[in-house]
């Protein structure tokens, strides 16, 4: 799905690709640490998890930026939720079915799910039992969409940003006081604040950047990436899954906001690498959902002595390339045709409101 062509943010699309690749490399390094020739230090393995934080800031930016387009009425809450629901759930459900089939034939024996747990996971409700391990981020995405949709009634970008930020803070304070359980754990996590960072970048860009020289140069993204990489050396964390709590928001969320802001200075792609990154940015959701299947295969291969004893520095690039190929193939052969079919059906059905193009 693309933003309005006149407002296309190519830098953000490229950044989506980089964030997705960071997550893929992160999971590949985690798997490689089970090999006899493990090589990746903790900080390197952990740092790739910050791709999620970049995604969250991007999501906040894109949702506000595309919901309040010049010369067009703001997106309605119903149109927004229908658009986001049809964007997120169908591809996710297909990947869930594929993962459940993978479990049924003997893989992932440690992750046996009851019917109620499967239903909760398919609905993207807070749960400790997931069908696809990366879907915890989608649960927070859906939460953000629901909160943000409530604010679209105000028909003002600034008001929407203010109210969304306030609601996220309020739900965090109240939810954190719930009885211990999955919902308490979910709301107590401050990571949704990263969506709010993206909202305020969008507000600033819509007021200062469009049609003018955006004051955040692209080169500052390099500083942001250095900060993401160094953070695991400075912030205490339990394991390589990532930083936690407010330290994560401060050490990864704020640099991610800097990176996203800097990406807005990037113009249309002019060479092959940039065009490839735009393509991978388009395919980032498919890559994000499909790469766990490659990781399952990689983990399985590490049970073979020859593979476990082989230099993992040579295998990791292969695993990443295979993940990219699988992700792009999933995007082109499943995700894109599925979305086109859904959009055509919705345009023909008068029950659905006219829904503007969104990322």
C-alpha positions as CSV (number, residue, x, y, z in Angstrom):
1,X,0.0,0.0,0.0
2,X,1.4,3.4,-0.9
3,X,0.7,6.8,0.4
4,X,-0.7,9.4,-1.9
5,X,1.8,9.7,-4.8
6,X,2.2,13.5,-4.3
7,X,3.2,12.9,-0.7
8,X,5.3,9.8,-1.1
9,X,8.0,9.6,1.5
10,X,10.7,7.6,-0.1
11,X,13.0,7.9,2.8
12,X,10.4,6.3,5.1
13,X,10.0,3.5,2.6
14,X,13.7,2.9,2.6
15,X,13.8,3.0,6.4
16,X,11.1,0.4,6.5
17,X,13.4,-1.9,4.6
18,X,16.3,-1.2,6.9
19,X,14.2,-1.8,10.0
20,X,12.9,-5.1,8.6
21,X,16.4,-6.2,7.7
22,X,17.6,-5.3,11.2
23,X,15.0,-7.6,12.7
24,X,15.8,-10.4,10.3
25,X,19.6,-10.1,11.1
26,X,18.7,-9.9,14.8
27,X,16.8,-13.2,14.7
28,X,19.4,-14.9,12.5
29,X,22.1,-13.9,15.0
30,X,20.0,-15.2,17.9
31,X,19.7,-18.6,16.1
32,X,23.4,-18.6,15.3
33,X,24.3,-18.4,18.9
34,X,23.1,-21.9,19.2
35,X,25.9,-23.1,16.9
36,X,29.2,-24.5,18.0
37,X,30.8,-21.7,16.1
38,X,28.8,-18.9,17.6
39,X,30.4,-15.5,17.1
40,X,28.0,-12.7,17.7
41,X,28.5,-10.6,20.9
42,X,25.5,-9.7,23.0
43,X,25.4,-6.0,21.9
44,X,25.4,-6.9,18.2
45,X,22.7,-9.6,18.5
46,X,20.5,-7.4,20.7
47,X,20.8,-4.2,18.7
48,X,18.9,-5.5,15.7
49,X,15.8,-5.7,17.8
50,X,15.6,-1.9,17.6
51,X,14.2,-2.3,14.2
52,X,10.8,-2.7,15.9
53,X,11.2,0.7,17.6
54,X,11.9,2.3,14.2
55,X,8.7,0.6,12.8
56,X,6.6,2.0,15.7
57,X,7.8,5.5,15.2
58,X,7.2,5.2,11.4
59,X,3.7,3.9,12.1
60,X,2.9,6.9,14.2
61,X,4.2,9.2,11.6
62,X,2.4,7.5,8.6
63,X,-1.0,7.2,10.4
64,X,-1.2,10.9,11.1
65,X,0.5,12.1,7.9
66,X,-1.9,10.1,5.6
67,X,-5.1,10.7,7.7
68,X,-4.8,14.5,7.3
69,X,-4.1,15.1,3.6
70,X,-4.3,18.6,2.2
71,X,-7.4,19.3,0.2
72,X,-9.2,16.3,1.5
73,X,-11.5,15.7,4.5
74,X,-9.7,13.9,7.4
75,X,-10.1,10.1,7.4
76,X,-13.1,9.0,9.4
77,X,-12.6,6.5,12.3
78,X,-14.6,3.8,10.4
79,X,-12.7,4.2,7.2
80,X,-9.4,4.2,9.1
81,X,-10.1,1.0,11.0
82,X,-11.4,-0.8,7.9
83,X,-8.3,0.2,6.0
84,X,-5.9,-0.8,8.7
85,X,-7.8,-4.0,9.5
86,X,-7.8,-5.2,5.9
87,X,-4.1,-4.3,5.7
88,X,-3.0,-6.1,8.8
89,X,-5.2,-9.2,9.4
90,X,-5.6,-11.1,6.1
91,X,-1.8,-11.6,5.5
92,X,-1.3,-12.2,9.2
93,X,-4.0,-14.9,9.2
94,X,-2.5,-16.7,6.2
95,X,0.9,-16.8,7.9
96,X,-0.7,-18.0,11.2
97,X,-2.4,-20.9,9.3
98,X,1.0,-21.7,7.7
99,X,2.6,-21.7,11.1
100,X,-0.1,-23.8,12.7
101,X,0.4,-26.3,9.8
102,X,4.2,-26.2,10.6
103,X,3.5,-27.0,14.2
104,X,1.1,-29.8,13.2
105,X,3.8,-31.7,11.2
106,X,6.2,-31.7,14.2
107,X,8.0,-28.4,14.3
108,X,7.8,-25.9,17.2
109,X,7.0,-28.7,19.7
110,X,7.6,-26.3,22.6
111,X,4.8,-24.0,21.5
112,X,1.6,-26.0,21.8
113,X,-1.5,-23.8,21.8
114,X,-5.0,-24.4,23.1
115,X,-8.0,-23.4,20.9
116,X,-8.7,-20.3,23.1
117,X,-5.1,-19.3,22.8
118,X,-5.2,-19.7,19.0
119,X,-8.4,-17.5,18.9
120,X,-6.8,-14.8,21.1
121,X,-3.6,-14.8,18.9
122,X,-5.6,-14.6,15.7
123,X,-7.5,-11.6,17.1
124,X,-4.2,-9.9,18.1
125,X,-5.3,-9.5,21.7
126,X,-2.7,-9.4,24.5
127,X,-1.4,-12.9,25.2
128,X,1.7,-14.7,26.3
129,X,1.0,-17.5,23.8
130,X,1.6,-16.4,20.2
131,X,1.3,-18.3,16.9
132,X,4.1,-16.2,15.3
133,X,6.6,-14.9,17.7
134,X,6.9,-11.5,16.1
135,X,3.2,-10.8,16.4
136,X,3.6,-9.1,19.8
137,X,4.4,-6.0,17.8
138,X,1.2,-6.3,15.8
139,X,-0.8,-6.4,19.0
140,X,0.6,-3.0,19.9
141,X,0.0,-1.8,16.4
142,X,-3.7,-2.7,16.7
143,X,-3.9,-1.1,20.1
144,X,-2.4,2.1,18.6
145,X,-4.9,2.0,15.7
146,X,-7.8,1.8,18.1
147,X,-6.7,4.7,20.2
148,X,-5.7,6.8,17.2
149,X,-9.1,6.1,15.5
150,X,-11.0,7.6,18.4
151,X,-9.2,10.9,17.9
152,X,-10.1,11.3,14.2
153,X,-13.5,12.6,15.2
154,X,-11.7,15.9,16.2
155,X,-10.7,16.4,12.5
156,X,-7.5,18.1,13.5
157,X,-4.0,16.7,13.2
158,X,-2.7,18.5,16.3
159,X,-5.7,17.6,18.4
160,X,-5.4,14.0,17.3
161,X,-1.7,13.9,18.3
162,X,-2.4,15.6,21.7
163,X,-5.3,13.3,22.5
164,X,-3.6,10.1,21.3
165,X,-0.5,10.9,23.4
166,X,-2.7,11.6,26.4
167,X,-4.7,8.4,26.0
168,X,-1.6,6.3,25.7
169,X,-0.2,7.8,28.8
170,X,-3.5,7.4,30.7
171,X,-4.0,3.8,29.6
172,X,-0.4,3.1,30.6
173,X,-0.9,4.6,34.1
174,X,-4.3,2.9,34.7
175,X,-3.5,-0.4,33.0
176,X,-0.3,-0.7,34.9
177,X,-2.4,-0.8,38.1
178,X,-4.5,-3.8,37.0
179,X,-4.2,-7.1,38.7
180,X,-1.1,-9.0,37.5
181,X,-1.7,-10.8,34.3
182,X,-1.4,-10.4,30.5
183,X,-3.3,-7.1,30.3
184,X,-1.4,-5.5,33.1
185,X,1.9,-6.6,31.5
186,X,0.7,-5.2,28.2
187,X,-0.4,-1.8,29.4
188,X,2.5,-1.3,31.8
189,X,5.0,-1.5,28.8
190,X,5.7,2.1,27.8
191,X,6.7,1.1,24.2
192,X,3.4,2.6,22.7
193,X,4.9,6.0,23.5
194,X,7.1,5.5,20.4
195,X,3.9,5.7,18.3
196,X,3.3,9.1,19.9
197,X,6.9,10.2,18.9
198,X,5.9,9.5,15.3
199,X,2.7,11.5,15.6
200,X,4.6,14.6,16.7
201,X,7.2,14.2,13.9
202,X,4.3,14.2,11.5
203,X,2.8,17.3,13.0
204,X,6.2,19.1,12.8
205,X,6.7,17.9,9.2
206,X,3.3,19.0,8.0
207,X,3.9,22.5,9.5
208,X,7.6,23.0,8.7
209,X,8.6,20.5,6.1
210,X,6.2,20.2,3.2
211,X,7.1,22.6,0.5
212,X,10.0,23.9,2.6
213,X,13.5,22.8,3.5
214,X,13.1,20.3,6.4
215,X,15.6,21.2,9.1
216,X,16.6,17.7,10.0
217,X,19.3,16.6,7.5
218,X,19.5,12.9,6.4
219,X,23.1,12.6,7.8
220,X,21.7,12.7,11.3
221,X,20.3,9.3,10.8
222,X,23.8,8.0,11.1
223,X,24.0,9.3,14.6
224,X,20.7,7.7,15.4
225,X,21.9,4.3,14.1
226,X,25.1,4.6,16.2
227,X,23.0,5.3,19.3
228,X,20.8,2.2,18.6
229,X,23.9,0.0,18.2
230,X,25.6,1.3,21.3
231,X,22.6,1.1,23.6
232,X,22.9,-2.6,24.5
233,X,26.4,-1.8,25.8
234,X,25.1,0.8,28.2
235,X,21.6,-0.4,29.1
236,X,21.1,-3.5,31.3
237,X,18.9,-6.1,29.6
238,X,18.0,-9.7,30.5
239,X,18.7,-11.3,27.1
240,X,19.2,-10.6,23.4
241,X,15.4,-10.2,22.8
242,X,15.9,-6.5,23.4
243,X,15.8,-3.7,25.9
244,X,12.8,-3.3,28.2
245,X,10.6,-0.6,29.7
246,X,11.5,3.1,29.8
247,X,15.2,2.4,29.1
248,X,14.1,1.0,25.8
249,X,11.9,4.0,24.9
250,X,14.8,6.4,25.9
251,X,17.7,4.4,24.4
252,X,16.0,3.1,21.2
253,X,12.7,5.1,20.9
254,X,14.3,8.6,20.8
255,X,17.1,7.7,18.4
256,X,14.5,6.0,16.2
257,X,12.5,9.3,16.2
258,X,15.7,11.1,15.1
259,X,16.2,8.5,12.3
260,X,12.7,8.8,11.1
261,X,12.8,12.6,11.1
262,X,16.1,12.5,9.2
263,X,14.7,10.1,6.6
264,X,12.1,12.8,5.6
265,X,15.0,14.7,3.9
266,X,15.6,11.9,1.4
267,X,14.3,12.6,-2.1
268,X,13.1,10.1,-4.7
269,X,15.5,7.2,-5.4
270,X,18.1,7.9,-8.0
271,X,20.2,4.7,-8.0
272,X,19.6,0.9,-7.9
273,X,20.3,0.5,-4.1
274,X,17.7,3.1,-3.2
275,X,15.2,1.6,-5.6
276,X,15.9,-1.8,-4.1
277,X,15.3,-0.4,-0.6
278,X,12.0,1.1,-1.7
279,X,10.9,-2.3,-3.0
280,X,12.0,-4.0,0.2
281,X,10.1,-1.2,2.1
282,X,7.0,-2.1,0.2
283,X,7.6,-5.8,1.1
284,X,8.5,-5.1,4.7
285,X,5.3,-6.5,6.2
286,X,5.6,-9.7,4.2
287,X,9.2,-10.0,5.1
288,X,8.4,-9.4,8.8
289,X,5.8,-12.1,8.9
290,X,7.5,-14.6,6.6
291,X,11.1,-14.6,7.9
292,X,10.3,-16.6,11.1
293,X,9.7,-19.6,8.8
294,X,13.3,-19.3,7.5
295,X,14.5,-19.0,11.1
296,X,12.8,-22.3,11.9
297,X,14.6,-23.9,9.0
298,X,17.9,-22.4,10.1
299,X,17.5,-23.6,13.7
300,X,16.7,-27.1,12.4
301,X,19.8,-27.1,10.2
302,X,21.9,-26.2,13.2
303,X,21.1,-29.6,14.6
304,X,23.3,-31.0,11.9
305,X,26.9,-31.2,13.1
306,X,28.5,-30.0,9.9
307,X,26.3,-26.9,9.8
308,X,26.7,-26.2,13.5
309,X,30.5,-26.4,13.1
310,X,30.6,-24.3,9.9
311,X,31.5,-20.6,10.2
312,X,28.3,-18.9,11.0
313,X,29.7,-15.6,9.7
314,X,29.4,-17.2,6.2
315,X,25.9,-18.7,6.9
316,X,24.2,-15.6,8.3
317,X,24.3,-13.6,5.0
318,X,22.8,-16.7,3.3
319,X,20.0,-16.9,5.8
320,X,19.3,-13.2,5.5
321,X,19.2,-13.3,1.7
322,X,16.9,-16.4,1.8
323,X,14.6,-14.5,4.2
324,X,14.5,-11.5,1.8
325,X,13.7,-13.7,-1.1
326,X,10.9,-15.5,0.8
327,X,9.5,-12.1,2.1
328,X,9.5,-10.5,-1.3
329,X,7.9,-13.6,-2.9
330,X,5.2,-13.6,-0.1
331,X,4.6,-9.9,-0.8
332,X,4.3,-10.2,-4.6
333,X,2.4,-13.5,-4.8
334,X,0.2,-13.4,-1.7
335,X,0.0,-10.0,-0.1
336,X,-0.3,-7.7,-3.1
337,X,-2.9,-9.8,-5.0
338,X,-4.9,-10.3,-1.7
339,X,-5.0,-6.6,-1.0
340,X,-6.0,-5.8,-4.6
341,X,-8.9,-8.3,-4.3
342,X,-10.0,-6.9,-1.0
343,X,-9.9,-3.3,-2.3
344,X,-11.9,-4.2,-5.4
345,X,-14.5,-5.9,-3.4
346,X,-14.8,-3.0,-1.0
347,X,-15.2,-0.5,-3.9
348,X,-18.0,-2.5,-5.3
349,X,-19.8,-2.8,-1.9
350,X,-21.8,0.3,-1.1
351,X,-21.8,-0.7,2.7
352,X,-18.2,0.5,2.9
353,X,-17.3,4.2,3.0
354,X,-15.0,5.7,0.4
355,X,-11.6,5.0,1.9
356,X,-8.6,7.2,0.9
357,X,-5.2,5.6,0.1
358,X,-3.0,5.0,3.1
359,X,0.3,3.3,3.8
